[in-house]
Amino acid sequence: MIDEIKQKLERALPGARVEVYNESSRHVGHDAGGAHLGVKIIYSGFKGKTLIEQHKIIYDILKEEMKTKIHALVIKTKVK
């Protein structure tokens, strides 16, 4: 699933540097019904956008996965 998420983000954000990592081990003890993931994205298209706008872009791209596959998502963004 991590590769699938990475590819989806790269397709939606051409030229972005995307890292996706599993953070599930940090949430041992509760079965939330989905993965705990982190993403780090460096993308020139974030220029001029607030942090909230940048995160909204990511959530919009992954909206279907957030319904079923992803329980928690840590987002780190940076302008290229």
Residue pairs with C-beta under 8 A, 6 or more apart in sequence:
1 35
1 69
2 20
2 21
2 22
2 37
3 20
5 20
5 37
5 39
5 62
5 65
5 70
6 18
6 19
6 20
8 61
8 62
8 65
9 16
9 18
9 20
9 39
9 41
9 58
9 61
9 62
10 16
10 18
12 61
13 41
13 43
13 45
13 57
13 61
15 43
15 44
15 45
15 80
16 41
16 42
16 43
16 44
16 45
16 80
17 41
17 42
17 43
17 80
18 39
18 40
18 41
19 39
19 40
19 41
20 37
20 38
20 39
21 37
21 38
21 39
21 40
22 35
22 36
22 37
22 38
23 36
23 37
23 38
23 72
23 74
24 35
24 36
24 37
26 36
27 36
27 72
32 71
32 72
33 71
34 68
34 69
34 70
34 71
34 72
35 69
35 70
35 71
35 72
36 70
36 71
36 72
36 73
36 74
37 70
37 72
37 73
37 74
38 73
38 74
38 75
38 76
39 58
39 73
39 74
39 75
39 76
40 76
40 77
40 78
41 58
41 75
41 76
41 77
41 78
42 77
42 78
42 79
42 80
43 77
43 78
43 79
43 80
44 79
44 80
45 57
46 54
46 57
46 77
46 78
46 79
46 80
47 79
47 80
49 57
51 77
54 75
54 77
55 75
55 77
58 73
58 75
58 77
59 66
59 73
62 70
62 73
66 73
